[in-house]
Amino acid sequence: MHNDLITTLAAARKAHQMTQAQLAESAGLSRMTVQRTEGGELDPRYSTLAEMARVLGMDIIAVPSSLRPSLQAFIQSGGKFLGQPEGVDAPPSVVDGLRR
């Protein structure tokens, strides 16, 4: 799980076209901390990861392991997956409600 989070943070940093040094400065960390965290050489504190995430416009949330597949499916579907069996009436999608 830790590696997934670090990989996600590194990908988000790259998507924001930020260097490790820029992320470090914005998060109040050393460039070496960011570099070693992304490289897997450092087991960072939660506060370090949370600050990196904050700078990247992200939040870290705890999700029960049993719900992770459903949450991933929900995110990948753009919020339209509700998980009800076929034929069950479901409320409008959260995404559809935001479009109004």
N, C-alpha and C positions, 0 to 999 in steps of 0.2 A: 504494500500500500504506500509506504513512504516513497519508494521509487516512482510510483505512478504520480504522486503529488509533485515531486521534484521535476519529473519529466514534463508535466503539465505547466508548471511555473516557467521552466526554461523555454518551452514552446510559446507561451504567452509573451515572454520577454522578447523573443525573436519576432513574433507577430507585431509587437509594438515598435519594432525596429530600434530597440534599446540595446546598448552594450551592457556587459556585466558591470562596468564601472558606473554607467548612468543609473542602473538599477540600484547599485550599492549606495551611491550618493543620495538618491531620493529616499531610500529606506533607512538611511543612517547606519549603514553597514560598511565594512571594508570590502574592497573589490575581491580580495583573497577569500573572504567568507562566501561570497556569491559564487566565485569560481570553484572553490572546494566543495560547496554544497551541490552545485550542478554536476560536478565531476564524480560525486559519490565518495569523496574522500573525507567528508565531514558529516557527522550525525547532528544536524542542526536542532536547536531548541524550537519549540512550537512558536515562540514569539518571533523568531527570525523568519520562519516560513509565513507567518501571518502578516508580517510587515512587508515582505516581498509581494505577497498576494495583494495587499492593500494598494501598493504602488501600481500594480498591474490592473487595478479595478476589479479585483476578485475577492471572494470570501472563502474561507475554509470552513466546511461544515462536516459534522460527524453524522454518518448515515449507518444505521444497522446493516451489517453484512448481508443479512437476508433480503434487504430491500434494494441493494445496489443494482442488481440486474434490471429491476423495474424502473428505478430512477434513471439509469443509463438509457433505457428504451424511451422513457418520457422525454429526456433531453434531446435524443437523436431525432425524435419525431417532431421537434419544435413545439412541444407542449400539447400535442393533439392526442397522444396515447393515454387512454384512461384506464385500460386494463380490465374492463368489464367483459364478460362473456358475450358472444354474438347474440343479438336479439334483446339485450337488456337496454332499456331506455336510459340514456346518460344525459347529464346536463351539458350545455354547450361547452366547448373547449375553453380553457382559460385564455388561450391565444385569441380565439374568436371574440371573446368578451373584451379584450384589450383593443381590438380594431375598431370598436364602435365609438 
